[in-house]
Amino acid sequence: MTRIGFTPLKGARHVEHPSVELSPQGPVGDRALCLVDPARDRVLRTVENPTMLRVVATTAGQRFGVTLGDRRADAVPEPTGDVRKVDYWGRVAEVELLDGPWARLLSEHVGYDVALARPAHPGEVVYGGSVSLVTTSSLHRLSARVGALVEGARFRPTFVVDTGPEPPGVEAHWVGRHLTLGDAEVRVRGPIPRCAVVDLDPVSGEKDLPVLRTLAGYGRGEGAVPPVREPEFGVDADVVRPGRVALHDPVAVGRTE
């Protein structure tokens, strides 16, 4: 394991951590909060608000803070009782709006009114499996094809797995299998479709590399049968045994379910 990452605020900068606790619902503290456009009852999308990647979100006990440049807002979120049914990529999610000092700072940043919200259920604003993984082998191949270093943080995975001399795409063979990571165990579900967010620098939010176009070209001239599928990179997984996972813990590929 060369990187562990998550963010308490969906769409904010994906921050590296030395360890993570995996619960049955996924990484503890990951995407526990989100931003909502209350005028349209819709969860904010990073692809439409790329400068959200400049926002660093943190938690300390019950306190939640956001840092944006030299500005910071930090407080204990106060439930408002305003429960909304909001759109999250075409599906309905239930969230409660929260009161605090972040709305003004973030509204000014994105250019319209937004509100901090807490999903009613863990994983309600998570696309796909609660855990995601990319491999160093596949990152090395992608970097070579793009012609520049493509870091794992660009894909916002829970784990970047060091696969050493294994071939690129080795993670495709994990689908349906169980992986042991530290004290935890996950079951790999399948590949992760990707959108234009992967073209954005993970710190500035600026579009800087043609990553999505490069991924879309995978398979062409390599035996793929048209039409080529939606670009994919990495795999997602569900937690089958909770536990702590620390940086540099080994990853063991186990049984097929």
C-alpha positions as CSV (number, residue, x, y, z in Angstrom):
1,M,0.0,0.0,0.0
2,T,1.6,3.2,-1.1
3,R,-1.3,5.6,-0.4
4,I,-4.4,5.8,1.7
5,G,-6.8,8.6,0.9
6,F,-10.2,10.0,1.6
7,T,-12.0,13.2,2.4
8,P,-14.9,13.9,4.8
9,L,-16.5,16.3,2.3
10,K,-17.5,14.8,-1.0
11,G,-15.8,16.6,-3.9
12,A,-13.2,18.3,-1.7
13,R,-9.5,17.6,-2.1
14,H,-8.6,13.9,-1.6
15,V,-6.2,13.9,1.3
16,E,-3.6,11.3,2.2
17,H,-3.8,9.5,5.6
18,P,-1.5,7.1,7.4
19,S,-4.3,4.7,8.2
20,V,-8.0,4.2,7.9
21,E,-10.7,2.1,9.7
22,L,-12.9,0.2,7.4
23,S,-16.4,-0.3,8.8
24,P,-19.0,-2.5,7.1
25,Q,-20.2,0.7,5.3
26,G,-16.7,1.7,4.2
27,P,-13.8,4.0,5.3
28,V,-14.8,5.7,8.5
29,G,-15.1,9.5,7.9
30,D,-15.0,9.2,4.1
31,R,-17.6,11.4,2.3
32,A,-19.6,11.7,5.5
33,L,-20.8,15.1,4.4
34,C,-21.7,16.7,1.0
35,L,-22.6,20.0,-0.5
36,V,-26.1,20.6,-1.8
37,D,-27.5,23.2,-4.1
38,P,-30.8,23.8,-2.2
39,A,-32.4,25.7,-5.0
40,R,-32.3,22.6,-7.2
41,D,-32.1,19.9,-4.5
42,R,-29.0,18.4,-6.0
43,V,-25.6,17.2,-4.7
44,L,-22.8,19.2,-6.1
45,R,-20.8,17.5,-8.8
46,T,-17.0,17.9,-8.9
47,V,-17.0,17.7,-12.7
48,E,-19.1,20.9,-12.7
49,N,-17.3,22.6,-9.9
50,P,-13.6,21.6,-10.4
51,T,-12.2,24.3,-8.0
52,M,-13.8,22.3,-5.2
53,L,-10.5,20.3,-5.3
54,R,-8.8,23.4,-3.7
55,V,-11.0,22.9,-0.6
56,V,-9.3,20.9,2.2
57,A,-11.9,19.4,4.6
58,T,-10.9,18.1,8.1
59,T,-12.6,16.7,11.1
60,A,-11.6,16.7,14.8
61,G,-14.0,15.1,17.1
62,Q,-17.4,16.6,16.3
63,R,-15.8,19.7,14.6
64,F,-15.7,20.1,10.9
65,G,-13.4,22.5,9.1
66,V,-12.8,23.7,5.6
67,T,-9.7,25.6,4.5
68,L,-9.6,27.5,1.2
69,G,-6.4,29.4,0.7
70,D,-5.9,31.6,3.7
71,R,-9.6,31.4,4.7
72,R,-11.0,28.8,7.1
73,A,-14.3,28.0,8.7
74,D,-14.5,25.6,11.6
75,A,-17.4,24.6,13.9
76,V,-19.6,21.8,15.1
77,P,-22.3,21.2,12.5
78,E,-25.8,22.0,13.8
79,P,-28.7,19.9,12.4
80,T,-31.5,22.1,11.0
81,G,-34.2,19.6,10.7
82,D,-34.4,20.4,7.0
83,V,-34.4,17.0,5.4
84,R,-34.3,16.9,1.6
85,K,-34.7,14.3,-1.1
86,V,-31.9,15.4,-3.5
87,D,-30.6,14.2,-6.8
88,Y,-27.3,12.4,-6.8
89,W,-26.3,11.4,-10.4
90,G,-29.9,10.4,-11.2
91,R,-30.7,8.6,-8.0
92,V,-32.5,10.0,-4.9
93,A,-30.5,10.6,-1.8
94,E,-31.9,11.7,1.6
95,V,-29.8,14.4,3.4
96,E,-30.3,16.8,6.2
97,L,-29.0,20.4,5.8
98,L,-26.6,21.6,8.5
99,D,-26.0,25.0,9.9
100,G,-22.6,26.5,10.3
101,P,-20.0,29.0,8.9
102,W,-19.0,26.9,5.8
103,A,-21.9,27.8,3.6
104,R,-20.9,31.4,3.1
105,L,-17.2,30.6,2.3
106,L,-18.1,27.8,-0.1
107,S,-21.0,29.6,-1.7
108,E,-18.6,32.5,-2.5
109,H,-16.1,30.0,-3.9
110,V,-18.5,28.1,-6.3
111,G,-20.5,31.2,-7.2
112,Y,-24.0,30.3,-6.0
113,D,-25.7,29.3,-2.7
114,V,-24.7,25.9,-1.3
115,A,-25.4,24.2,2.0
116,L,-23.5,21.5,3.9
117,A,-25.5,18.3,4.4
118,R,-25.3,15.0,6.1
119,P,-26.6,11.9,4.2
120,A,-29.2,9.9,6.1
121,H,-27.3,6.7,5.4
122,P,-23.6,5.9,4.9
123,G,-22.7,5.6,1.3
124,E,-25.8,7.4,0.1
125,V,-23.6,9.9,-2.0
126,V,-20.9,7.3,-3.0
127,Y,-20.8,6.2,-6.6
128,G,-20.3,2.4,-6.7
129,G,-18.5,0.4,-4.0
130,S,-17.5,2.1,-0.7
131,V,-13.8,1.2,-1.2
132,S,-11.8,1.9,-4.4
133,L,-8.3,0.7,-5.4
134,V,-5.8,1.5,-8.2
135,T,-2.5,-0.2,-8.7
136,T,1.0,1.1,-9.3
137,S,1.4,-1.2,-12.4
138,S,-1.6,0.4,-14.1
139,L,-0.5,3.9,-13.1
140,H,2.9,3.4,-14.6
141,R,1.4,2.3,-17.9
142,L,-1.0,5.2,-17.9
143,S,1.8,7.7,-17.2
144,A,3.9,6.3,-20.1
145,R,1.0,6.7,-22.5
146,V,0.0,10.2,-21.3
147,G,3.7,11.3,-21.3
148,A,3.6,12.7,-17.8
149,L,3.4,11.4,-14.3
150,V,-0.2,10.4,-13.4
151,E,-0.5,10.2,-9.6
152,G,-3.0,7.9,-7.8
153,A,-4.6,10.9,-6.1
154,R,-6.1,12.0,-9.4
155,F,-8.4,9.0,-9.2
156,R,-9.3,9.6,-5.5
157,P,-8.9,5.9,-4.5
158,T,-9.1,4.6,-1.0
159,F,-5.9,2.6,-1.7
160,V,-3.1,2.7,-4.1
161,V,-1.7,-0.8,-4.1
162,D,1.9,-1.5,-4.9
163,T,1.8,-4.3,-7.4
164,G,5.5,-4.4,-8.1
165,P,6.4,-6.3,-11.3
166,E,2.8,-7.5,-11.9
167,P,1.5,-6.4,-15.3
168,P,-0.7,-3.4,-15.9
169,G,-4.4,-4.3,-15.4
170,V,-3.7,-6.9,-12.9
171,E,-6.6,-5.6,-10.8
172,A,-9.0,-6.8,-13.4
173,H,-8.2,-10.3,-12.2
174,W,-9.3,-9.4,-8.7
175,V,-13.0,-9.0,-9.6
176,G,-15.0,-11.4,-7.5
177,R,-12.1,-12.1,-5.3
178,H,-11.4,-11.2,-1.7
179,L,-8.5,-9.1,-0.7
180,T,-6.9,-8.9,2.7
181,L,-5.6,-5.4,3.6
182,G,-4.2,-5.0,7.0
183,D,-6.8,-6.3,9.5
184,A,-9.6,-5.9,7.0
185,E,-11.0,-7.9,4.1
186,V,-12.9,-6.6,1.0
187,R,-14.6,-8.2,-2.0
188,V,-13.8,-6.6,-5.3
189,R,-16.9,-5.7,-7.3
190,G,-15.7,-4.5,-10.7
191,P,-14.0,-1.8,-12.7
192,I,-14.8,1.9,-12.1
193,P,-16.1,4.1,-15.0
194,R,-14.3,7.4,-15.1
195,C,-15.4,10.9,-16.0
196,A,-13.5,14.2,-16.9
197,V,-12.5,14.8,-13.2
198,V,-9.5,12.6,-13.9
199,D,-8.2,15.3,-16.3
200,L,-8.0,17.7,-13.4
201,D,-4.9,18.4,-11.2
202,P,-5.9,16.9,-7.8
203,V,-4.7,20.0,-5.9
204,S,-5.6,23.0,-8.2
205,G,-8.6,21.6,-10.1
206,E,-7.0,22.9,-13.3
207,K,-7.3,20.7,-16.4
208,D,-3.8,19.7,-17.2
209,L,-3.6,16.2,-18.7
210,P,-5.6,14.2,-21.3
211,V,-6.1,11.2,-19.0
212,L,-9.7,10.4,-19.9
213,R,-8.9,10.5,-23.7
214,T,-5.9,8.2,-23.0
215,L,-8.1,5.8,-21.1
216,A,-10.7,5.9,-23.9
217,G,-8.0,4.8,-26.3
218,Y,-7.2,1.7,-24.3
219,G,-8.0,-1.4,-26.3
220,R,-7.9,0.2,-29.7
221,G,-5.5,-1.9,-31.7
222,E,-5.2,-4.3,-28.9
223,G,-7.9,-6.8,-29.9
224,A,-10.8,-4.9,-28.5
225,V,-14.2,-5.4,-30.3
226,P,-15.9,-2.0,-31.1
227,P,-17.6,-0.2,-29.6
228,V,-15.0,0.5,-26.9
229,R,-16.7,0.7,-23.5
230,E,-16.8,3.7,-21.2
231,P,-13.3,4.5,-19.9
232,E,-12.5,2.6,-16.7
233,F,-9.6,2.6,-14.3
234,G,-9.2,0.8,-11.0
235,V,-11.7,-1.3,-9.2
236,D,-14.2,-0.9,-6.4
237,A,-15.0,-3.2,-3.5
238,D,-17.3,-3.8,-0.5
239,V,-16.1,-4.4,3.0
240,V,-16.6,-8.0,4.2
241,R,-14.5,-7.8,7.4
242,P,-14.0,-4.5,9.1
243,G,-10.6,-3.6,10.4
244,R,-7.7,-1.1,10.4
245,V,-5.5,-0.6,7.3
246,A,-2.2,1.3,7.6
247,L,0.2,2.6,5.0
248,H,2.5,-0.1,3.7
249,D,0.3,-3.0,5.0
250,P,0.6,-5.9,2.6
251,V,-2.3,-6.8,0.3
252,A,-3.1,-10.5,-0.2
253,V,-5.4,-11.8,-3.0
254,G,-7.6,-14.5,-1.7
255,R,-10.5,-16.7,-2.5
256,T,-13.2,-16.1,-5.2
257,E,-16.7,-15.8,-3.9
